[in-house]
Amino acid sequence: MKQLFINLFLILTFINPHMLFASDAKMNNDHLHQLISRIDAKPGGQKGYWKIQYKNIPVYIITSEKANRMRIISPIKSSEALGKDNLYRMMQANFDSTLDARYSIAKGKLWSAFIHPLNELTDEQFFSGLAQTITLVNSYGDTYSSGALVFSGGDSQDLNNKTFMEILKKGLKI
């Protein structure tokens, strides 16, 4: 019996715990379509290029199975009027408060974007990326946060705390 426990201990010590629960199933457009349909029962587009609406926010999910890439993007506004201070603030946020989604500029627009390898994408990562992308759109001009967390060592926590304190002070004056 003692030897059995020793052998079990040795086996568990050298096994990667992720191997015990890993699935060989890779994310693909068919499965992603099922996940997208949970958010929007009738997504626009086609497999590999979907357009959904979430509370009046347009969201595009674009994949390439051949290149093993997936991106979730949502337009925020025209990039032409972005000032230096705003661009600077977005770069601060990309460092510590946007987590996996990012602010980006393409085709004259400011976008919220989440980019991930398609095959390795889990259901949870997809939904987290979708939520972060949408939250980043909603928080633009305010907290510039994907809503997940803020890493220390950057500027966003102090700036967000400043906003929190301003709101608290205003609220206490009433």
N, C-alpha and C positions, 0 to 999 in steps of 0.2 A: 504494500500500500504506500509506504514511504517512497519507494522508487517510482511509483506511478505519479505522485505529486511532484517529485523532482523532475521527471521527464516532461510533465505538463508545464511546469514552470519554465523549463528550458525552451520548450517549443514556443510558448507565448512570449517569451522574452525576445526571441529572434524573428517573430512574425510581425510584419507591418500591419497594424490594426486596420488600415484601409483595405488591405487585401481580403480581409474576412467579409467585408460588406460591398466590395467593389462589384460593379456590374460591367459586363462587356458591351452593354448597349451604349451606342454613341448617339448624341443628339443629331437629328436630321430634320429636314423640312417637314416631313409628315408629322413627327412628334411635336415640333415647334408649332405647327398649325393647330394642333389640339390644345396646346397651352394658350396660344393667342385667342382661340375661340372661347376660352374661359373668361377672358376679359371683355371681348367684343364678339357676340354670337355670330355676327356676319361681317368679318373683316373684309376690307376692300383689297384689291390687288389679286395676287396669286401666290402660290408657294414660292418662296424666295424673295418676295417683295410684297409686304403687307402694309396696309394703312388702316389704323384704327383711330378712334376718338375716345379720349378718356376725359370726361367732364370738360368738353369743349377744347381739349388740347389735342392737336393732331400728332400722331406718333407713327413713325415708319420703322418697320423691322425688315432689314435687308440681309440676306445671307448669300454665301457662295459655298456650296458643299465641296466644290473642286478645290477652292483655296482655303477651306476650313476656317471661314470667318463669318462673324455675325455682328451686326451693329443695330442698336436701337437709337434713333435720332428724333429730335423734336425741335422745330424752329422756335426761336424766342423773339427775334426782331431783326430789322435790317442792321447790318454791321456798319453802315456808312456813318451813322451819327454817334458811334461809340467814341467817347472821349478818352484821353490818356488816363485819367483817374479811374474810370470804369474798367478799362482794360487792365490796369494795374491791380485793381481789386479782384477781378476774375482770376488773374494769375496767382494771387495770394490764395484764393479759394481752391484753385486746382491743386495747390500744394497740400492743404490740410483739411478742407471741409467738403470737398465734392466726392470723396472716397473713390468709387469706381466709375462714376459718370464724370464727364469733363465738359467745360465750356470750350467751344471751338468755332472757327469761322470758315465758311466755304460758300462759294457762289453768292457773295454779297449778303449773307445772313449769319447771324449768331445762332449757334445750335447748342443743345444739350445732347451729349453723345455717350453711349456705353458701347464699348467694343470688346469682343471676347472671341476666342477660338470656338467654333461651332461644335466640333465633336466632343470637346471636353466640358461643354456647358451643361450644368445640371438644371433641373426644374427650378430649384430654389434660387440659383444664380440668375436665371432668366427673370423671375419675378422680382428679385432684388434689383437687378439692373433696370427693369422697367420702372419700378417705384422710384429709384434714384434719379432716373432721367426726367420723369415727370416732376418730382420734387424740386429738381434743379431749375426747371422752367418756372415753377411757382415761386421759388425763393430769389429769383433774379431781381436785383435792385434792392434787396433787403438783407437776408442772411447769407445769400450765395452758398447754400448748403444743400447737399443731397439728402439730408435728413437722417443719415445713418449714424454718424459720429464725427467728432473733430479731433484730429491728431494734434498732440502737443508739439511744440517747437515751431509752430507757424504763427501767423498773425490773426487768423480768423476767430479763435476763441476769445481773445481780448476784444476784438471788434464786435463780436456777437454779444459779449457780456456788456459792452458799452450800450448797445441797442437795448438789451434787456433792462439795464439800470435806468436808461432814459424813459422807457415805457413805465417802469415801476414808479419812478419819481413823479411822472405826469399823473399816473393813476392815484398816487397818494395825495396829490394836491386837490383832487376833486372831493 
